[in-house]
């Protein structure tokens, strides 16, 4: 495995040898750990069925769970999906950025049936993180890239997380430091007349509704048999420890995932403490969520208790991840 360390301020990847080498490996059917603004992705050529199969195998991911394909631009995305007026509105408002659009798949798209899990729709994203876009442009392929972690476990927001979970499966990993958003993209389906939120994420529901000028339908029910998009399984993002939500106190031996300046009774005896945001900032909390879960899980505790987090703004995405982390496994 080749590990590349990215200069923190680098944004221009034209003629970059790292991009050429990693893109060549992707075209050869290899897998790479690639940073985006949301989480690190396990990237493969989305048009190569064998490469997509390697993603499922490496993660231990069920093949009925579709993959997001990342591309360099809206123009490229429109070569794979049918964008109606709502989809165009959202793409123009939020791309590049942490938004995935599920749209009808074009018959001319070369994206593998494995990447779409056999659905007649395709999940597409133009990430704000420049590395994934550069790799897609250099390779000339859409890149399937679910979170670079073992299926159902805590997502990876650093290169060390990726290496810990998936090193034997990787040809390359690109280390760009911690991901600034820290939770996965928001997923919205634009199929027919309906615009439906399938997964909350790095763009809040309120922002989406402001962009299209009307409320979105929202899917609340998990789907463990034929999900339309990633992140819809009941149990997901799970640490080894169990998770107790909306804690009002900390029980002896528990680790404590806090939010805001108000301490909880018993936290001075916690097995470990990680505060997502001392100031109660939901953006900071989102960026630190998966690091916090991994840090507390490493204490060896059997239970992580979580302080209540507001459901507004990015709090909806944070609570979505925590509810799935706490779900029966």
Buried (B, 14 or more C-beta within 10 A) or exposed (E): BEBBEBEEEEEEBEEBEBBBBBBBBBBEBBBBBBBBBBBBBBBBBBBBBEBBBBBBEBBEBBBBBBBBBBBBBBEBBBBBBBBBEBBBBBBEBBBBBBBBBBBBBBEEBEBBEBBBBEBEBBBBBBBBBBBBBBBBBBBEBBBBBBBBBBBBBBBBBBBBBBBEBBEEBBBBBBBBEBBBBBBBBBBBBBBEEEBBBBBBBBBBBEBBBEBBEEEBEEBEEBBEEEBBBBBBBBBBBBBEBBBBBEBEEBEEEBBBBBBBEEBBEBBEEBBBBBBBBEEBBBBBBBBBBBBBBBBBBEBEBEBBBBBBBBEEBBBBBBBBBBBBBBBEE
